[in-house]
């Protein structure tokens, strides 16, 4: 999980966060054949849970949720992203003021709700 967290902090947020670029934090993992053979009892839900627990804590940080547009997750019932996005939007959180690298702008997590709900609907069809 440290690699995923480091990617968001050092690559995604500085490059995409609050830059006016439409982007999605793809917080999903896809197992390869070796993982499926080594962990047959865990399955996709177990792998998603390995990501969802730390993901919930990562996005409680203001410097994370203020720079995100969409957060895509597997099995959204295993995290608190929807409730958090509602609260963030209620507070009308905005991105930090511009920095020397050109950041700044207004973004909220309302799109996270739409993406997660569309995934729920698609999974029931």
N, C-alpha and C positions, 0 to 999 in steps of 0.2 A: 504493500500500500504506500510505502514511502515514495516510490517512484512516481505514482500517480499524483500524490500531493505535491511533490517537487515540480512535476510538469506544470501543474496549474499555477503554482507560485512563481516559478522562474521563467516560464515560456508563455502560457496562455494569457494570464492577466496582464503582464507588461505589454504583450503584443496586441491583444484584442480588447481587454477590459476598458470600458469608457472611451473608446476611440471612434465611436460611431459605426462600428462594424457589427453586422448581425452575425452572431455566433452562438453555438450551443456547447455547453460543457458536457461532453459525452462521458458520463461517469458510469459506463457500463463495461463489463469485461466479457470477452468471448473465450471460452476454454478451447485449447487445442486438443488434439487426439491424446497426447501424453497425459494431460491433466485428467481427461475423462477416464483413462485407463487406471491411473494412479488413485483417483478419488471417485470411484463409481457410486458410492453412497451419497456423496454431497450434491451432485447435480447442479443445474443452473440456478436454482433457488438458493442453494448453499453458497455458491460462488457470489451471487448477487448480495447475499447477506454479509459476506466478507467485505464488500465495498460499501454497502449502505450504512453500516454502523459508523465507521469513521467519517463517511461523507456527511452525515448529519452534523457531526461535531465541527467539521471543517467549515461548513456553510453557516454556522452560527457566528463566525467571525465577520465583523462589519466590513473589513477590507476584502472579504470574499463575496458576500452577498451584494455589496454595493457595486461590484464590477461584473456581475453576471447578468445575462439576458435570459437564457434558457438553460435548465439543468435537466439532462436526459438520464433517467435511471431505469434499471430493471426492477420489477416487483416493488413499486412505490410504497406499498404498505409497510415495507421494512425500513422506511426512513421518515423524516419529519419535514421534508421539503415543501409539501403543499401548505401545511400550517404555517411554516416559516415565511413562505412567499406572501401569504395573506397578511401576516403581521407586518412585514416589510412594506407592502403596498399601503397598508393603513397608515403607517408612519410617514409615507411619501419620502422614503429615503432616496437621496440622490448621490451620485458619484462624488468623490472628493474633488476639490477645486483643481484646476489645471496645474500640472507640474512642469518641470523643465523638459520633460519628454513628450509633452502635448496631450496628457490625459485630461479628463473632464467631460461633463455632459450629464444627462439625466437618463438613467436606466433603472428599471425595476424588474421584479421577478414575476410579473403577471403572466408572461408567456410560459413559465414553467407549469402553471396550472393547466393551461390549454394543451401543452404537449403531453402531460401526464394523463389528462382526461381522454385525449385522443388515443393514447396507447391502451388505456383501459377499455375503451369502446372497441378498438381493433382486436383486442385479445378475447373479447366475448363473442365475436362474429364467427 
